[in-house]
Amino acid sequence: MPTRGALLPDVTATGGPGFPYMAWARTRSGSARFALTQSGMPPADARLLGPAPDVELGHAAPVLAELEARIAARFGIPAQRVVATIGASGGLAACAWTWFGPAARVVVDVPSYEPFRALPRRLGAQVQVLERRLEDGWQIDPADVGRALGKGSGRGHVFLANPHNPTGVQLGRERVAAIAREAERAGGLLVSCDLYGEYEPAHERVDAFRCAPNAVSIGSLTKAYGLGALRIGWIALGEGVAAEVDALRDATYLNWVDAPVPSLRLGLRALERLPQFLAPYQELVAKSRPAWARWLSTTDGVQAVVPAHGLIAFPRIAGAPDTFALSGFLAAEHDVGVVPGEFFGMPGHVRLGCGLPAAQMGEALARLTLGLAAWQARAP
């Protein structure tokens, strides 16, 4: 067995689809009864939002401004440094449109969520891929970022998620600040999707925009709160990026113009009640996550870093270089679902979540253990 996962070429470099994971997620990720594929909480109880608001068909601008002011107050920054988006995905796209054109060079990491690699390529940026390694705890050495940014020409940016998808690992404040300094030396920005930070206690969160003036944070109410259907996301700008807010907002106009007013109104209600929406995650952490963490730490043939918070990890599976095939086998033969590492650019691993209730988690892990043993027994 290799000591590290092989990297797959990015299909967008040869004109292939940029987001095959989402096609798989829409059609196959839920095919198994015991789905360990989720990176976010199940849909929230809509009753927590209170009575349905009156249908509003007016202009979005005043409601959008109110939402941005509420988000800014939550983070303690001026409203002029917040741009509301259609979920975190809208934030990724708007940032890419604004900064990752043909004149830019962009450092992205692998393994990673596909849009981090696909968006800069689709927009013509020079892309440098930086590999994260299990043996390094999935951390990033800022010196490696500097070396990657030294290749090519043009304004140099870094584009990543923190906490990281698919590994769940957090880069600490000092490391984030050091990575941002490397981007600053290249004349660019650190653009960090921080939405998984909503799983972390407030004192442990690392908001990139607080770590450096040239850093940008993307967030949403999707993962920790089960409110993905509202499509409430945002971009928070570091002090040094505030002057570029008009260009960023222009990218949102080009992409979707206005968000739906009913979603904006419900987003305002949700922001007032976040502790209630976070309670199901806290229950899952207490009842389901411990068994998942033990499984990752003690199962033969599985190598993993168990992140401090959140629902996901990215274990390496012995005897399974083709984890796409493994995933199909586990779903078909053992009724348990995992996400193939191929979608993150690193086969030989799977993304494994713990988003099931405790009553189902034990059987899911037992089925996974049996399925891996059966797969490894049949491997040549």
C-alpha positions as CSV (number, residue, x, y, z in Angstrom):
1,M,0.0,0.0,0.0
2,P,1.4,3.5,-0.8
3,T,2.1,5.7,2.2
4,R,0.1,8.5,0.7
5,G,-2.8,9.0,-1.6
6,A,-2.1,9.6,-5.3
7,L,-3.3,12.9,-6.7
8,L,-5.7,12.9,-9.6
9,P,-5.4,15.4,-12.4
10,D,-8.1,18.1,-12.3
11,V,-10.7,17.3,-14.9
12,T,-11.3,21.0,-15.6
13,A,-7.8,21.3,-17.0
14,T,-8.9,19.0,-19.9
15,G,-12.4,20.5,-20.4
16,G,-14.2,18.0,-18.2
17,P,-16.9,18.8,-15.7
18,G,-15.9,21.1,-12.8
19,F,-18.1,19.7,-10.1
20,P,-18.8,15.9,-10.6
21,Y,-19.1,15.5,-6.9
22,M,-22.4,17.4,-6.9
23,A,-23.8,15.3,-9.7
24,W,-22.9,12.2,-7.5
25,A,-24.3,13.8,-4.4
26,R,-27.6,14.6,-6.1
27,T,-28.1,11.0,-7.4
28,R,-26.1,8.5,-5.4
29,S,-24.9,9.8,-2.0
30,G,-28.2,8.9,-0.3
31,S,-28.6,5.5,-1.9
32,A,-27.4,3.7,1.2
33,R,-29.7,3.5,4.2
34,F,-26.8,4.3,6.6
35,A,-25.3,7.4,4.9
36,L,-22.1,8.6,6.4
37,T,-21.7,11.1,3.6
38,Q,-23.0,14.3,5.1
39,S,-20.8,17.2,6.0
40,G,-23.6,19.2,7.4
41,M,-26.5,18.7,9.8
42,P,-29.9,17.4,8.6
43,P,-32.5,20.0,7.8
44,A,-33.5,22.0,10.8
45,D,-37.0,22.0,12.4
46,A,-38.7,24.9,10.5
47,R,-40.9,25.6,13.6
48,L,-37.8,27.1,15.2
49,L,-38.2,30.0,12.8
50,G,-41.6,30.9,14.2
51,P,-44.8,31.6,12.2
52,A,-44.4,31.9,8.5
53,P,-43.8,35.6,7.5
54,D,-46.2,37.4,5.1
55,V,-45.2,36.9,1.5
56,E,-43.1,39.9,0.5
57,L,-42.8,40.9,-3.2
58,G,-41.0,44.2,-2.8
59,H,-37.4,45.1,-3.6
60,A,-34.7,43.1,-1.9
61,A,-32.3,46.0,-1.2
62,P,-33.6,47.2,2.2
63,V,-33.9,43.6,3.5
64,L,-30.4,42.7,2.1
65,A,-28.9,45.8,3.9
66,E,-30.6,44.7,7.1
67,L,-29.2,41.2,6.8
68,E,-25.7,42.5,6.1
69,A,-25.8,44.8,9.1
70,R,-26.9,41.9,11.3
71,I,-24.1,39.7,10.1
72,A,-21.6,42.5,10.5
73,A,-22.8,43.1,14.1
74,R,-22.3,39.4,14.8
75,F,-18.7,39.7,13.8
76,G,-18.1,43.2,15.2
77,I,-17.2,44.9,11.9
78,P,-18.7,47.7,9.8
79,A,-21.5,46.6,7.5
80,Q,-19.5,48.0,4.6
81,R,-17.2,45.0,5.0
82,V,-20.0,42.4,4.6
83,V,-21.5,41.2,1.3
84,A,-24.5,38.7,1.6
85,T,-24.4,35.8,-0.9
86,I,-26.5,32.9,-2.1
87,G,-25.0,30.4,0.4
88,A,-21.3,29.9,0.7
89,S,-21.3,28.6,-2.9
90,G,-22.3,32.0,-4.0
91,G,-19.5,33.5,-1.9
92,L,-16.9,31.2,-3.6
93,A,-18.2,32.1,-7.0
94,A,-18.3,35.9,-6.3
95,C,-14.7,35.9,-4.9
96,A,-13.5,33.8,-7.9
97,W,-15.1,36.2,-10.4
98,T,-13.6,39.2,-8.6
99,W,-10.0,38.1,-8.1
100,F,-9.2,34.9,-10.0
101,G,-9.1,36.0,-13.7
102,P,-6.4,35.2,-16.3
103,A,-4.0,37.7,-14.8
104,A,-4.0,36.0,-11.4
105,R,-2.2,33.0,-10.0
106,V,-4.0,31.0,-7.4
107,V,-2.6,28.5,-4.9
108,V,-5.2,25.8,-4.1
109,D,-4.8,22.7,-1.9
110,V,-5.5,19.0,-2.5
111,P,-7.4,17.2,-1.1
112,S,-10.1,19.8,-1.4
113,Y,-13.7,20.5,-2.3
114,E,-13.9,20.6,-6.0
115,P,-14.9,24.3,-6.6
116,F,-11.6,25.5,-5.0
117,R,-9.8,23.8,-7.9
118,A,-12.4,24.3,-10.6
119,L,-13.3,27.9,-10.3
120,P,-9.9,29.4,-10.8
121,R,-9.2,27.1,-13.7
122,R,-12.5,27.9,-15.4
123,L,-11.8,31.7,-15.0
124,G,-8.3,31.3,-16.6
125,A,-6.1,31.8,-13.5
126,Q,-2.7,30.2,-13.3
127,V,-3.3,27.4,-10.7
128,Q,-0.6,26.0,-8.4
129,V,-1.7,22.9,-6.4
130,L,-0.3,22.4,-2.9
131,E,-0.7,18.9,-1.5
132,R,-1.8,18.4,2.1
133,R,-0.6,15.2,3.7
134,L,-2.1,12.9,6.4
135,E,1.4,12.4,7.8
136,D,1.5,16.2,8.5
137,G,-1.9,16.2,10.2
138,W,-3.3,17.7,7.0
139,Q,-1.6,21.0,7.9
140,I,-0.1,23.5,5.5
141,D,3.4,24.9,5.8
142,P,3.3,28.6,4.9
143,A,6.8,28.3,3.4
144,D,5.3,25.8,0.9
145,V,2.6,28.4,0.1
146,G,5.4,31.0,-0.5
147,R,7.2,28.6,-2.9
148,A,4.0,27.9,-4.8
149,L,3.2,31.6,-5.1
150,G,6.7,32.1,-6.5
151,K,5.7,30.3,-9.7
152,G,4.0,32.3,-12.5
153,S,3.3,35.9,-12.6
154,G,0.5,38.3,-11.7
155,R,-1.3,38.9,-8.4
156,G,-1.0,35.8,-6.3
157,H,-3.8,34.5,-4.1
158,V,-4.5,31.5,-1.8
159,F,-7.9,29.8,-2.0
160,L,-8.8,27.2,0.7
161,A,-11.3,26.1,3.4
162,N,-10.6,26.4,7.1
163,P,-11.7,24.2,8.8
164,H,-10.8,22.0,5.9
165,N,-13.2,20.0,3.7
166,P,-12.7,17.0,3.5
167,T,-10.4,16.5,6.6
168,G,-12.2,18.7,9.1
169,V,-8.8,19.9,10.4
170,Q,-8.3,23.6,11.4
171,L,-5.4,25.8,10.6
172,G,-4.7,27.8,13.7
173,R,-4.6,31.6,13.8
174,E,-0.9,32.0,13.5
175,R,-0.7,29.7,10.5
176,V,-3.6,31.5,8.8
177,A,-1.9,34.8,9.4
178,A,1.4,33.4,8.0
179,I,-0.3,32.1,4.9
180,A,-2.0,35.5,4.4
181,R,1.5,37.2,4.6
182,E,2.7,34.9,1.8
183,A,-0.2,36.1,-0.3
184,E,0.5,39.7,0.6
185,R,4.1,39.3,-0.6
186,A,2.6,38.1,-3.9
187,G,0.3,41.1,-4.0
188,G,-2.8,39.1,-3.3
189,L,-5.3,37.8,-0.9
190,L,-6.1,34.8,1.3
191,V,-9.7,33.8,0.5
192,S,-10.9,31.3,3.1
193,C,-14.2,29.5,3.3
194,D,-14.7,29.5,7.1
195,L,-18.3,28.0,7.2
196,Y,-17.2,24.8,9.1
197,G,-16.0,27.2,11.8
198,E,-19.6,27.4,12.9
199,Y,-19.2,24.0,14.5
200,E,-16.4,25.3,16.8
201,P,-16.8,27.1,20.1
202,A,-16.5,30.9,19.6
203,H,-13.1,31.1,21.4
204,E,-11.7,28.5,19.0
205,R,-13.0,29.9,15.8
206,V,-10.4,31.2,13.3
207,D,-12.0,33.8,11.1
208,A,-9.5,34.6,8.3
209,F,-10.6,38.2,8.0
210,R,-9.5,38.8,11.6
211,C,-6.1,37.2,11.1
212,A,-4.8,39.5,8.4
213,P,-5.9,42.7,6.6
214,N,-5.6,41.0,3.2
215,A,-7.8,38.0,4.2
216,V,-11.4,37.3,3.2
217,S,-13.8,34.9,5.0
218,I,-16.8,33.1,3.4
219,G,-19.5,31.7,5.7
220,S,-23.1,30.5,5.7
221,L,-25.9,29.1,7.9
222,T,-25.9,25.8,6.0
223,K,-23.6,23.2,7.8
224,A,-23.9,23.6,11.5
225,Y,-27.5,24.9,11.6
226,G,-29.3,22.7,9.0
227,L,-30.5,25.9,7.2
228,G,-29.1,25.2,3.7
229,A,-32.5,25.7,2.1
230,L,-32.5,29.4,3.0
231,R,-29.2,29.9,1.0
232,I,-28.0,32.6,3.4
233,G,-24.3,33.2,3.0
234,W,-21.8,36.0,3.4
235,I,-18.3,37.4,2.6
236,A,-16.5,39.3,5.4
237,L,-13.6,41.4,4.2
238,G,-10.4,42.2,6.1
239,E,-9.5,45.8,6.6
240,G,-7.1,45.9,3.7
241,V,-9.7,44.5,1.3
242,A,-12.6,46.8,2.2
243,A,-11.8,49.1,-0.7
244,E,-12.6,46.2,-3.2
245,V,-16.2,45.7,-1.9
246,D,-17.8,47.4,-4.9
247,A,-16.0,45.0,-7.3
248,L,-17.1,42.1,-5.2
249,R,-20.7,43.3,-5.0
250,D,-20.7,43.8,-8.8
251,A,-19.8,40.1,-9.1
252,T,-22.9,39.2,-7.1
253,Y,-25.0,41.4,-9.4
254,L,-23.5,39.5,-12.4
255,N,-24.2,36.2,-10.8
256,W,-27.7,36.5,-9.3
257,V,-28.6,40.2,-8.8
258,D,-30.9,39.8,-5.8
259,A,-31.5,37.1,-3.2
260,P,-35.2,36.0,-2.6
261,V,-36.8,38.3,-0.1
262,P,-38.5,35.5,1.9
263,S,-35.2,33.8,2.4
264,L,-33.6,37.1,3.6
265,R,-36.4,37.6,6.1
266,L,-36.1,34.0,7.4
267,G,-32.3,34.5,7.6
268,L,-32.8,37.5,9.8
269,R,-35.0,35.3,12.1
270,A,-32.4,32.5,12.1
271,L,-29.6,34.8,13.1
272,E,-31.6,35.8,16.2
273,R,-32.0,32.1,17.2
274,L,-28.7,30.4,16.3
275,P,-28.3,28.7,19.7
276,Q,-31.6,26.9,19.2
277,F,-30.5,25.8,15.7
278,L,-27.1,24.6,17.0
279,A,-28.6,22.4,19.7
280,P,-29.1,19.3,17.5
281,Y,-25.4,19.4,16.5
282,Q,-24.4,19.6,20.2
283,E,-26.6,16.6,20.9
284,L,-25.0,14.7,18.0
285,V,-21.5,15.6,19.3
286,A,-22.4,14.2,22.7
287,K,-24.1,11.0,21.5
288,S,-22.9,10.0,18.0
289,R,-19.4,11.6,17.6
290,P,-17.6,9.6,20.3
291,A,-18.3,6.2,18.6
292,W,-17.2,7.7,15.2
293,A,-14.0,9.1,16.7
294,R,-13.2,5.7,18.4
295,W,-13.8,3.9,15.1
296,L,-11.4,6.2,13.2
297,S,-8.7,5.8,15.9
298,T,-8.9,2.1,16.5
299,T,-10.0,0.3,13.3
300,D,-7.3,-1.8,11.6
301,G,-6.5,-0.7,8.1
302,V,-7.7,2.9,8.7
303,Q,-5.4,5.8,9.2
304,A,-7.0,9.1,10.2
305,V,-6.7,12.4,11.9
306,V,-9.7,13.0,14.1
307,P,-10.5,16.7,14.0
308,A,-11.4,18.5,17.3
309,H,-14.8,19.6,16.0
310,G,-17.3,19.0,13.2
311,L,-18.7,16.0,11.4
312,I,-16.1,14.9,8.9
313,A,-12.7,13.2,8.6
314,F,-10.7,11.8,5.7
315,P,-9.3,8.5,6.6
316,R,-6.9,6.5,4.4
317,I,-8.2,3.0,3.7
318,A,-5.7,0.1,3.3
319,G,-6.1,-1.9,0.2
320,A,-8.4,0.6,-1.5
321,P,-6.6,2.7,-4.1
322,D,-9.9,3.0,-6.0
323,T,-12.2,4.5,-3.4
324,F,-14.9,5.3,-6.0
325,A,-15.3,1.5,-6.5
326,L,-15.1,0.9,-2.8
327,S,-17.9,3.4,-2.2
328,G,-20.1,1.7,-4.7
329,F,-19.4,-1.7,-3.1
330,L,-20.2,-0.5,0.4
331,A,-23.5,1.1,-0.7
332,A,-24.6,-1.9,-2.7
333,E,-23.4,-4.8,-0.5
334,H,-23.5,-3.3,3.0
335,D,-26.0,-0.4,2.7
336,V,-23.5,2.2,4.1
337,G,-22.4,5.3,2.3
338,V,-19.1,7.2,2.2
339,V,-17.8,9.8,-0.2
340,P,-15.0,8.7,-2.5
341,G,-11.6,10.5,-2.2
342,E,-11.5,10.9,-5.9
343,F,-13.9,13.8,-5.7
344,F,-11.4,15.6,-3.5
345,G,-8.5,14.9,-5.8
346,M,-7.0,12.1,-3.6
347,P,-8.1,8.5,-4.1
348,G,-7.3,6.0,-1.4
349,H,-9.2,8.0,1.2
350,V,-12.9,8.5,1.9
351,R,-14.7,11.3,3.5
352,L,-16.5,9.9,6.5
353,G,-19.2,11.8,8.4
354,C,-20.9,11.3,11.8
355,G,-24.2,13.0,11.0
356,L,-26.4,10.1,12.0
357,P,-28.4,9.8,15.2
358,A,-26.8,7.6,17.9
359,A,-29.4,4.9,17.4
360,Q,-28.1,4.4,13.8
361,M,-24.5,5.3,14.2
362,G,-23.4,2.0,15.9
363,E,-25.0,-0.1,13.1
364,A,-23.5,2.1,10.4
365,L,-20.0,1.7,11.8
366,A,-20.5,-2.0,12.2
367,R,-21.6,-2.3,8.6
368,L,-18.6,-0.2,7.5
369,T,-16.2,-2.4,9.4
370,L,-17.7,-5.6,7.8
371,G,-17.7,-3.9,4.3
372,L,-14.1,-2.8,4.5
373,A,-13.0,-6.3,5.6
374,A,-14.9,-7.9,2.7
375,W,-13.4,-5.4,0.3
376,Q,-9.9,-6.0,1.5
377,A,-10.3,-9.8,1.5
378,R,-11.2,-9.7,-2.2
379,A,-8.4,-7.3,-3.2
380,P,-5.6,-8.9,-5.3
